[in-house]
């Protein structure tokens, strides 16, 4: 394993590592696989560099950290149905952006592919353990993915705020359109895209999911783990007081974050701990295409649940219609 090198993401960061030297030649070495699992538990994010840009290698790398999990929604595009449970395909083409609908204005610029700080599967009772991303088409500028450590955020938050939120949970919906985001907005939206119609249909039959704002890892660290993305309110406090508290917590979280922003190459694969790490996409110029493939690693933290103990298909919720161009 002398050819595998590990180094920190950066001296200013309290999380994350870079790994070079992983390939088909050594990926089945169990000692190396165990080393990567232990590194991941400790560091929360690993950037694997100089990898063969292969979907099958992405799947094999992902399986080091646990069994793969299919996406909980049917409307999410899959890249390769032959790879079980598949690879999620997140593609934005130039011709998808013939108008402002689907764009976001961030820091005075209109971009596509923007996603605010969040954790994956907020809307599900079972979280995934990790995600693994690979860039298939890289925008020539911007388009970075940011990662923020929930342990670092917790340690940076004011203890008085922690006291007020540590026993609270947030209600999340499958309606993940950022046009509908109620809390922590730092961007402007211009409407939805027709492709989101399938998402809306599924959101109507998904109960709201509930996840704690603060949780403690088996290794003892406390994690700030909440977001405005798809949040509908504080459990038992869907009132002005609860709304003000989650907004305050999000604004203070944004100020506390010390993120790592990853500039993509097609030879990179990045894994992050979805129970610990928030992530975001800064977006890029609408004239540039961008395409990402993601695998999902199964492994719940056993703290999420659906509202009222309902299951998918046992509810029929009213969802705000798509805002589409005339």
C-alpha positions as CSV (number, residue, x, y, z in Angstrom):
1,X,0.0,0.0,0.0
2,X,3.0,2.2,-0.3
3,X,1.6,3.7,-3.5
4,X,-1.5,5.1,-1.7
5,X,-0.9,8.6,-0.2
6,X,-3.1,10.3,2.3
7,X,-3.0,14.0,3.2
8,X,-5.3,16.7,4.7
9,X,-7.7,18.7,2.6
10,X,-6.1,21.8,3.9
11,X,-4.3,23.1,7.1
12,X,-7.3,25.4,7.9
13,X,-9.8,22.6,7.9
14,X,-10.7,20.3,10.8
15,X,-12.1,17.6,8.5
16,X,-11.4,15.9,5.2
17,X,-8.6,14.0,3.5
18,X,-7.1,13.6,0.0
19,X,-6.2,10.1,-1.2
20,X,-4.2,9.2,-4.3
21,X,-3.2,5.8,-5.5
22,X,-6.5,4.0,-5.4
23,X,-7.1,1.9,-8.5
24,X,-8.3,-1.4,-9.9
25,X,-4.9,-2.8,-8.9
26,X,-5.5,-2.4,-5.1
27,X,-9.2,-1.7,-4.6
28,X,-9.9,-5.3,-3.4
29,X,-7.1,-5.2,-0.8
30,X,-9.1,-5.6,2.5
31,X,-6.4,-4.0,4.6
32,X,-6.6,-0.9,2.4
33,X,-10.4,-0.9,2.4
34,X,-10.4,-1.0,6.2
35,X,-7.9,1.8,6.3
36,X,-10.3,3.9,4.1
37,X,-13.3,3.1,6.3
38,X,-11.4,4.2,9.4
39,X,-10.2,7.3,7.7
40,X,-13.7,8.2,6.6
41,X,-15.1,7.8,10.2
42,X,-12.4,10.2,11.4
43,X,-12.4,12.8,8.6
44,X,-15.9,12.8,7.2
45,X,-14.9,13.6,3.6
46,X,-12.4,11.9,1.3
47,X,-11.4,13.3,-2.1
48,X,-10.0,10.4,-4.2
49,X,-7.8,11.9,-6.9
50,X,-6.5,10.5,-10.2
51,X,-9.1,7.9,-10.5
52,X,-10.2,6.2,-13.7
53,X,-13.4,8.0,-14.8
54,X,-15.4,4.8,-14.7
55,X,-18.9,4.2,-13.4
56,X,-18.0,0.6,-12.4
57,X,-15.0,1.9,-10.4
58,X,-17.3,4.4,-8.7
59,X,-19.6,1.6,-7.7
60,X,-16.7,-0.5,-6.4
61,X,-15.2,2.4,-4.5
62,X,-18.6,3.1,-2.9
63,X,-19.0,-0.5,-1.8
64,X,-15.9,-0.1,0.4
65,X,-18.0,1.9,2.8
66,X,-21.2,-0.2,2.8
67,X,-23.9,-1.7,0.6
68,X,-25.4,0.6,-2.0
69,X,-28.9,2.0,-1.7
70,X,-31.2,2.9,-4.5
71,X,-32.7,6.4,-4.4
72,X,-36.1,6.5,-2.5
73,X,-37.9,8.4,-5.3
74,X,-38.8,7.0,-8.7
75,X,-38.7,10.3,-10.4
76,X,-34.9,10.8,-9.9
77,X,-33.0,9.9,-13.1
78,X,-30.7,6.9,-13.1
79,X,-27.6,6.8,-15.2
80,X,-27.2,3.1,-15.8
81,X,-30.1,0.7,-14.9
82,X,-27.7,-2.3,-15.3
83,X,-25.7,-1.2,-12.2
84,X,-27.8,-2.3,-9.2
85,X,-28.9,-0.3,-7.3
86,X,-27.8,2.2,-9.9
87,X,-26.2,5.6,-10.2
88,X,-28.1,8.8,-9.9
89,X,-27.7,11.1,-13.0
90,X,-27.7,14.8,-12.4
91,X,-27.4,16.5,-15.7
92,X,-28.0,20.1,-16.8
93,X,-27.8,20.9,-20.5
94,X,-27.5,24.3,-22.1
95,X,-30.8,23.8,-23.9
96,X,-32.5,23.2,-20.5
97,X,-32.0,26.9,-19.8
98,X,-33.9,28.6,-22.6
99,X,-35.5,30.9,-20.0
100,X,-34.9,32.0,-16.4
101,X,-37.1,29.2,-15.0
102,X,-34.9,26.8,-13.1
103,X,-32.2,29.4,-12.6
104,X,-31.1,30.9,-9.3
105,X,-29.6,34.3,-8.6
106,X,-26.7,34.0,-6.1
107,X,-24.5,36.9,-5.2
108,X,-26.0,38.9,-8.2
109,X,-25.3,36.1,-10.8
110,X,-27.8,33.8,-12.4
111,X,-26.7,30.2,-12.3
112,X,-28.0,26.7,-12.9
113,X,-27.3,23.6,-10.7
114,X,-27.3,25.7,-7.5
115,X,-28.3,23.8,-4.3
116,X,-28.2,25.4,-0.9
117,X,-26.5,23.8,2.1
118,X,-28.3,20.5,3.0
119,X,-28.0,16.9,3.8
120,X,-29.3,14.2,1.5
121,X,-32.7,12.4,2.0
122,X,-34.0,15.0,4.5
123,X,-37.5,13.9,3.4
124,X,-37.0,10.2,4.2
125,X,-37.2,8.4,7.6
126,X,-34.0,6.6,6.7
127,X,-30.9,8.6,5.9
128,X,-28.1,7.2,3.7
129,X,-24.7,6.9,5.3
130,X,-22.8,8.5,2.5
131,X,-22.8,9.7,-1.0
132,X,-20.1,9.4,-3.7
133,X,-19.9,12.0,-6.4
134,X,-18.1,11.9,-9.8
135,X,-18.1,14.7,-12.4
136,X,-18.9,13.4,-15.9
137,X,-19.1,16.9,-17.5
138,X,-17.3,19.7,-15.7
139,X,-18.2,23.4,-16.3
140,X,-15.1,25.4,-17.3
141,X,-15.7,27.8,-14.4
142,X,-17.6,27.6,-11.1
143,X,-19.8,24.5,-10.5
144,X,-17.9,23.6,-7.3
145,X,-19.4,21.4,-4.6
146,X,-19.0,22.7,-1.0
147,X,-18.7,20.5,2.1
148,X,-19.2,21.7,5.7
149,X,-18.5,19.6,8.8
150,X,-21.4,19.4,11.3
151,X,-18.9,18.8,14.2
152,X,-17.1,22.0,13.3
153,X,-20.4,23.9,13.1
154,X,-21.6,22.6,16.4
155,X,-18.3,23.7,18.1
156,X,-18.6,27.2,16.5
157,X,-22.2,27.9,17.5
158,X,-23.1,30.0,20.5
159,X,-23.8,27.7,23.5
160,X,-27.0,29.6,24.2
161,X,-28.3,28.8,20.7
162,X,-27.3,25.1,21.2
163,X,-29.3,25.1,24.5
164,X,-32.4,26.3,22.6
165,X,-32.2,23.9,19.7
166,X,-30.5,20.7,21.0
167,X,-33.7,18.9,21.9
168,X,-35.7,20.0,18.8
169,X,-36.3,18.3,15.5
170,X,-37.2,19.7,12.0
171,X,-40.0,18.6,9.7
172,X,-38.9,18.0,6.1
173,X,-40.9,17.4,2.9
174,X,-40.0,15.6,-0.3
175,X,-40.9,18.9,-2.1
176,X,-37.2,19.9,-2.5
177,X,-37.8,22.7,-5.0
178,X,-35.7,25.7,-3.8
179,X,-38.5,27.9,-5.1
180,X,-40.5,26.6,-2.0
181,X,-37.6,27.0,0.5
182,X,-39.0,28.8,3.6
183,X,-36.0,29.3,5.8
184,X,-32.4,30.4,5.4
185,X,-32.7,31.8,1.8
186,X,-29.7,33.6,0.5
187,X,-30.7,33.5,-3.2
188,X,-33.5,34.4,-5.6
189,X,-35.5,32.0,-7.7
190,X,-37.3,32.4,-11.0
191,X,-39.7,29.4,-11.2
192,X,-39.7,25.7,-11.6
193,X,-38.8,23.4,-14.5
194,X,-41.3,21.0,-16.2
195,X,-39.0,18.0,-15.3
196,X,-40.0,18.5,-11.6
197,X,-43.6,17.4,-12.2
198,X,-42.7,13.8,-11.2
199,X,-41.2,15.0,-8.0
200,X,-44.4,16.9,-7.1
201,X,-46.5,13.9,-7.7
202,X,-44.4,11.8,-5.4
203,X,-44.2,14.5,-2.7
204,X,-48.0,14.3,-2.3
205,X,-47.8,10.7,-1.0
206,X,-44.7,11.1,1.2
207,X,-45.3,11.8,4.9
208,X,-43.1,14.5,6.3
209,X,-39.9,13.3,7.8
210,X,-38.5,14.3,11.2
211,X,-34.8,14.7,12.0
212,X,-33.0,16.1,15.1
213,X,-31.2,19.4,14.8
214,X,-28.3,18.2,17.0
215,X,-27.2,14.6,17.5
216,X,-24.3,12.7,19.1
217,X,-22.1,10.3,17.1
218,X,-21.1,6.9,18.5
219,X,-17.6,8.3,18.7
220,X,-18.9,11.1,21.1
221,X,-18.8,14.2,18.9
222,X,-21.9,16.3,18.8
223,X,-23.1,17.3,15.3
224,X,-25.2,20.3,14.1
225,X,-27.3,18.7,11.4
226,X,-30.1,20.8,10.0
227,X,-30.9,22.8,6.9
228,X,-33.5,25.1,5.3
229,X,-33.6,22.9,2.2
230,X,-37.1,21.2,2.2
231,X,-37.7,22.2,5.8
232,X,-41.3,23.0,6.7
233,X,-40.9,23.9,10.4
234,X,-39.9,22.8,13.9
235,X,-41.7,19.8,15.2
236,X,-44.4,20.8,17.7
237,X,-43.5,24.5,17.0
238,X,-45.0,25.2,13.6
239,X,-45.7,28.7,14.7
240,X,-44.0,32.2,14.5
241,X,-41.7,31.4,17.4
242,X,-40.5,28.1,15.8
243,X,-40.1,29.8,12.4
244,X,-38.0,32.6,14.0
245,X,-35.8,30.0,15.8
246,X,-35.0,27.9,12.8
247,X,-34.3,31.1,10.7
248,X,-32.0,32.4,13.5
249,X,-30.2,29.0,13.7
250,X,-29.6,28.8,10.0
251,X,-28.3,32.3,9.7
252,X,-25.9,31.7,12.6
253,X,-24.9,28.3,11.0
254,X,-24.0,30.0,7.7
255,X,-21.7,32.4,9.6
256,X,-20.1,29.5,11.5
257,X,-19.4,27.3,8.5
258,X,-15.7,26.9,7.4
259,X,-16.3,25.0,4.2
260,X,-14.2,23.1,1.7
261,X,-15.1,23.9,-1.9
262,X,-14.1,21.2,-4.4
263,X,-13.1,22.2,-7.9
264,X,-14.0,19.2,-10.0
265,X,-11.9,17.1,-12.4
266,X,-13.3,14.1,-14.2
267,X,-10.7,11.9,-12.4
268,X,-12.0,12.9,-8.9
269,X,-14.4,10.9,-6.7
270,X,-15.6,12.4,-3.5
271,X,-17.3,10.7,-0.6
272,X,-18.9,12.5,2.4
273,X,-20.6,11.3,5.6
274,X,-24.3,12.3,5.2
275,X,-24.9,12.0,8.9
276,X,-22.2,14.6,9.7
277,X,-21.5,16.7,6.6
278,X,-23.6,19.3,4.8
279,X,-23.0,20.0,1.2
280,X,-23.9,22.6,-1.4
281,X,-23.5,23.4,-5.1
282,X,-22.5,26.9,-6.0
283,X,-24.0,26.7,-9.5
284,X,-22.5,27.8,-12.8
285,X,-23.2,29.9,-15.8
286,X,-26.3,28.7,-17.7
287,X,-24.3,28.6,-21.0
288,X,-22.3,25.7,-19.6
289,X,-23.5,22.1,-19.3
290,X,-22.7,20.1,-16.1
291,X,-23.3,16.5,-15.3
292,X,-22.6,14.5,-12.1
293,X,-23.1,10.9,-11.2
294,X,-23.8,9.9,-7.6
295,X,-23.9,6.6,-5.8
296,X,-25.6,6.2,-2.4
297,X,-24.2,4.1,0.5
298,X,-26.8,2.6,2.8
299,X,-26.5,2.9,6.6
300,X,-28.9,4.8,8.8
301,X,-28.3,6.6,12.1
302,X,-31.7,5.5,13.4
303,X,-32.9,8.9,14.5
304,X,-35.3,9.9,11.7
305,X,-38.9,9.0,11.4
306,X,-42.1,9.8,9.4
307,X,-44.7,12.0,11.0
308,X,-47.5,10.2,12.8
309,X,-45.8,6.8,12.0
310,X,-47.2,6.9,8.5
311,X,-45.6,5.2,5.5
312,X,-45.1,6.3,1.9
313,X,-48.5,6.1,0.2
314,X,-50.5,6.4,3.4
315,X,-51.0,10.1,3.1
316,X,-52.2,12.5,0.4
317,X,-50.7,16.0,1.0
318,X,-51.5,19.2,-0.8
319,X,-48.4,20.4,-2.7
320,X,-47.9,23.8,-4.3
321,X,-48.2,23.5,-8.1
322,X,-45.2,24.0,-10.4
323,X,-44.5,27.6,-11.3
324,X,-43.9,27.3,-15.1
325,X,-43.4,29.7,-17.9
326,X,-46.6,30.9,-19.6
